[in-house]
Amino acid sequence: MDRLFIAIDVPDNIKTKFLEITKKLNLLDAKTVPYENVHITLKFIGETTKTNDILNILESVKFSRFYILVKNAGVFPNIRNPRVFWVGIDESNEIKLLFNIIEEKLEKINILKDSRTFSPHITLARFKKPPNIQKLKLLLEESGKEFGQFLVEEFVLYKSELSYPNPKYYPIKSFRLL
């Protein structure tokens, strides 16, 4: 069984802009995502034996390259009970269209559609316990800016292995966009 997800890699010139934020998140007792693991999840598949079927399905995705604007920050589910600190993706129709195409194609091999609305973001940290809300609000204000944009030229099928202290991600295959 493989634990799989589909993602868009975030280039270094954008990820380096998150380093100051992650330092401050560490001071809030957050568990930060390691630099090399920073990505935009398109679809979390989870445990499956259908890796070859998924590879075949993803080969059939034909989609044009597009730009993503990375800006602002927030928390899930809300400021009173923060669990995830994220950096936002400007609401581009392209990323949602790509997500929908992937979902539709995977449904043909009985991989269920996500029950939650797709909300593209970059997770920078998770909170095990509630942080100091005032300090968190200040960090959110400081992080409310544009981090830059980049051209999405591919998406990647990853295998994830849970390990301590952080999961390990292994690219299985990249899929070029047109």
C-alpha positions as CSV (number, residue, x, y, z in Angstrom):
1,M,0.0,0.0,0.0
2,D,1.2,3.5,-0.9
3,R,0.2,6.7,0.9
4,L,-0.1,9.1,-2.0
5,F,-0.9,12.8,-2.8
6,I,-0.7,15.1,-5.8
7,A,1.0,18.4,-5.4
8,I,2.5,21.5,-7.1
9,D,6.0,22.2,-5.9
10,V,6.7,25.7,-4.7
11,P,10.0,27.1,-6.1
12,D,12.9,28.2,-3.8
13,N,12.5,31.9,-4.6
14,I,9.1,31.8,-3.0
15,K,9.9,29.3,-0.2
16,T,12.8,31.4,1.1
17,K,10.4,34.2,1.8
18,F,8.6,32.0,4.3
19,L,11.8,31.4,6.5
20,E,11.2,34.4,8.7
21,I,7.6,33.4,9.2
22,T,8.5,29.9,10.2
23,K,11.1,31.2,12.7
24,K,8.3,33.1,14.4
25,L,5.9,30.2,14.2
26,N,8.5,28.1,16.0
27,L,8.4,30.7,18.8
28,L,4.7,30.1,19.1
29,D,5.3,26.3,19.6
30,A,4.0,25.4,16.1
31,K,5.2,22.3,14.3
32,T,6.6,23.9,11.1
33,V,6.7,22.1,7.8
34,P,10.3,21.5,6.7
35,Y,11.5,23.7,3.9
36,E,11.9,20.7,1.5
37,N,8.3,19.6,2.2
38,V,6.6,22.9,1.3
39,H,4.1,22.4,-1.5
40,I,0.5,23.0,-2.6
41,T,-1.6,19.9,-2.3
42,L,-4.0,19.3,-5.2
43,K,-5.3,16.0,-4.0
44,F,-4.6,13.9,-0.9
45,I,-5.3,10.3,-2.0
46,G,-4.2,8.4,1.1
47,E,-3.5,4.7,1.4
48,T,-4.1,2.9,-1.9
49,T,-3.0,-0.1,-3.9
50,K,-4.0,1.7,-7.2
51,T,-0.6,3.5,-7.8
52,N,-0.3,2.2,-11.4
53,D,-3.9,3.1,-12.2
54,I,-3.4,6.6,-10.8
55,L,-0.2,7.0,-12.9
56,N,-2.1,6.0,-16.0
57,I,-5.0,8.4,-15.2
58,L,-2.7,11.3,-14.5
59,E,-0.9,10.7,-17.8
60,S,-4.1,11.6,-19.5
61,V,-4.4,15.1,-17.8
62,K,-3.9,17.7,-20.5
63,F,-3.7,21.2,-19.1
64,S,-2.0,24.5,-19.9
65,R,0.7,26.0,-17.7
66,F,-0.5,28.8,-15.5
67,Y,0.8,31.4,-13.0
68,I,0.1,31.3,-9.2
69,L,0.2,34.4,-7.1
70,V,1.2,33.6,-3.5
71,K,-0.1,36.1,-1.0
72,N,-1.5,36.7,2.5
73,A,-1.7,34.2,5.4
74,G,-4.4,32.7,7.6
75,V,-5.3,29.9,9.9
76,F,-7.7,26.9,9.7
77,P,-10.3,26.5,11.0
78,N,-10.3,30.0,12.7
79,I,-8.3,32.4,14.9
80,R,-10.0,31.2,18.1
81,N,-9.0,27.6,17.4
82,P,-6.0,27.6,15.0
83,R,-4.8,24.2,13.9
84,V,-3.0,25.1,10.6
85,F,-1.1,28.2,9.6
86,W,-1.2,28.7,5.8
87,V,0.0,31.1,3.1
88,G,-2.6,31.8,0.5
89,I,-2.9,31.3,-3.2
90,D,-4.7,34.0,-5.2
91,E,-8.0,32.5,-6.2
92,S,-7.0,31.5,-9.7
93,N,-9.5,29.6,-11.8
94,E,-6.7,27.6,-13.3
95,I,-5.7,25.8,-10.2
96,K,-9.4,25.0,-9.4
97,L,-9.9,23.7,-13.0
98,L,-6.8,21.5,-12.7
99,F,-8.1,20.2,-9.4
100,N,-11.5,19.5,-10.9
101,I,-10.1,17.6,-13.9
102,I,-7.9,15.5,-11.6
103,E,-10.8,14.7,-9.3
104,E,-13.1,13.7,-12.2
105,K,-10.5,11.4,-13.7
106,L,-9.6,9.8,-10.4
107,E,-13.3,9.2,-9.7
108,K,-13.3,6.8,-12.7
109,I,-11.1,4.5,-10.7
110,N,-13.1,4.8,-7.6
111,I,-11.0,7.4,-5.8
112,L,-13.6,9.5,-4.0
113,K,-13.9,13.2,-4.5
114,D,-13.0,15.3,-1.6
115,S,-16.0,16.2,0.6
116,R,-14.5,19.6,1.5
117,T,-14.4,22.6,-0.9
118,F,-11.0,22.9,-2.5
119,S,-9.1,25.7,-0.9
120,P,-5.6,26.0,-2.4
121,H,-3.0,27.0,0.1
122,I,0.6,26.3,1.4
123,T,0.7,24.8,4.9
124,L,3.6,26.3,6.9
125,A,2.8,24.9,10.3
126,R,0.4,23.0,12.6
127,F,-0.6,23.8,16.2
128,K,-0.9,20.9,18.7
129,K,-2.0,23.3,21.4
130,P,-3.5,26.9,21.1
131,P,-0.8,29.5,20.6
132,N,-0.8,33.0,22.1
133,I,-3.6,34.6,20.0
134,Q,-2.2,38.1,20.2
135,K,1.2,37.1,18.9
136,L,-0.5,35.0,16.2
137,K,-2.7,37.9,15.1
138,L,0.5,40.1,14.9
139,L,2.2,37.4,12.8
140,L,-0.8,37.2,10.5
141,E,-0.8,41.0,10.0
142,E,3.0,40.9,9.2
143,S,2.4,38.0,6.7
144,G,-0.4,39.8,4.9
145,K,1.6,40.6,1.8
146,E,2.5,39.2,-1.6
147,F,5.3,36.6,-1.7
148,G,5.5,36.5,-5.5
149,Q,4.2,34.5,-8.4
150,F,5.5,31.5,-10.3
151,L,4.7,29.6,-13.4
152,V,3.2,26.1,-12.7
153,E,4.8,23.8,-15.3
154,E,4.0,20.5,-13.8
155,F,2.3,18.6,-10.9
156,V,3.8,15.7,-9.1
157,L,2.5,12.4,-7.7
158,Y,4.2,11.9,-4.3
159,K,4.5,8.9,-2.0
160,S,4.4,9.9,1.7
161,E,6.0,7.9,4.5
162,L,5.1,8.9,8.0
163,S,8.2,9.2,10.1
164,Y,9.5,11.1,13.1
165,P,9.8,14.1,13.4
166,N,8.4,14.8,9.9
167,P,7.0,12.8,7.0
168,K,9.2,12.0,4.0
169,Y,7.9,12.8,0.6
170,Y,9.2,10.8,-2.5
171,P,8.3,12.0,-6.0
172,I,6.9,9.1,-8.0
173,K,6.4,11.0,-11.3
174,S,6.1,14.5,-12.6
175,F,3.4,15.4,-15.1
176,R,4.3,18.3,-17.5
177,L,1.6,20.9,-18.3
178,L,1.3,22.1,-21.9
